[in-house]
């Protein structure tokens, strides 16, 4: 099995659904929490950390 | 540019040699991406051992090394041409999917992002190394001594002398053929190989976009791209750890016994890079036995598989452990000395790094390493992307590929060792490629989500990856002048690396016969005179016993061949403060008498204060008077 494997192994196809499920909403809340905390941790000394010295 | 040309050559040589070797080691018939990655890994193992062999034979000079590398390249090309692999590669290149990238907007962003990360990290790698303590202390310092001596030998009075030096052999080749920049590029090359490996192996059970996303995510991780541009070994360890686990999982899934040997070679290489690389031997071996049991009798005798895997590991990593055991009695020297009844090695610990050792902090580890990196970063820009944490919950439910349990086991093993050992973030990088594969599973899960959530999630991931890459671009700006030649290397290093200033004074003012004993300063790479670290010299010689507490220190040091003492005073307190902090009694009394009381030593140089880690430091050079 390699780059030309059958479609079955190519993972799920793009969903056509428009309405999010509860699980999807919960996960979006998790993303927002991670995003806000990650961004909040990038205050000035942390930027130096990201940039290296 | 010479460094870039050399690393292109080393990459081509690695793939060519690995391809020739891999035909006999179970690589034939794998997917092209997997074949190229595994061949590259095998070839790099061969390169490291070629340098070691030359070193042991005492032929570490540019000409013999170039000749051996050229001969190996010619031989591997000939073998590949004979087997038809060269013709196959040429026709595969013609059909390569590269041209499709520009027609598919979903591919353009990840490919551009990866290219940006590679260009900016390359730029930083091409600057001379500054403020990279471990590189200047031993990853490059010991190879410098091998190059000077023209051979591989046991460097006296070095706590690192018996460590496994797989990467340091490549760094030796780098110093021999170009300089410290080429040495750093070996790590950069292995970072690219790891990303390619993540792509090739996340394809098993994942979609191509998800695998591509995971490969790019690995590259666009701040800790990874910052480490890739230094002559450290953490990305290299991540590479071989990941290749070992990936190759073994593939070997068992496809019942390829030869590939189990290849996996063992990668595991041995990981163990030959750093002692924590032993995880890559132990955990996949145990997982493999369990997987073979589940397969039942059709998988053959598990002992045969285990023998192949461990045999490969001994082949590529055994030398370094046997050497340490033969010389010191401890194969893990200088670690675990207490188990072998040896004196404890001196080490400087980052005491302010890490979290308390309790269950709460252990369970919250994935959150903490992403969101509170300042707890784990001694100042090397060690940080993981928010994307790892964002996608983690999605990877944990739904259908999972067979390699999932191995990836989780590898991450758990590394996390446990790291949590109870030294919580410096880069020491956890070996778990990052596995985490990237979990992110690929999460990414595929997102593809099945409703359109608005999918759009939000992909935008969220892209935002954080672009943010981290922008930070890299901003950082690279400071390195551009010295790489393009607009700034002199000397001026660049003088403003960034305190030990460079001390080294410059010593190199231009002390005679070639001088030998330096260094107190506090461990970064001796820029010194062109032989130098020994006082802490290790004291540990091995316990010289207060030889001298006696009321004896004279300076004549003793002269008899040992030292002519000068270099002292780094890490505070505003000057020599007295530095001696007080560095030495316990009775050593302190001996040194105070010599350096402050002027008994046998005179001050030859006092540097102006320079800044290191925001602290002013000052260097003093004392001349030891002949008795």
Interface residues (C-beta under 8 A of the other chain):
Chain A: X1 X2 X3 X5 X9 X10 X11 X12 X13 X14 X15 X16 X17 X18 X19 X20 X21 X24 X25 X27 X28 X30 X31 X34 X35 X37 X38 X41 X45 X46 X47 X49 X50 X51 X52 X53
Chain B: X30 X31 X32 X33 X34 X97 X131 X203 X204 X205 X206 X207 X208 X210 X222 X226 X370 X371 X372 X373 X374 X377 X379 X380 X381 X382 X383 X386 X389 X390 X393 X394 X444 X445 X447 X448 X449 X450 X451 X452 X453 X454 X456 X457 X460 X464 X468 X471 X474 X475 X613
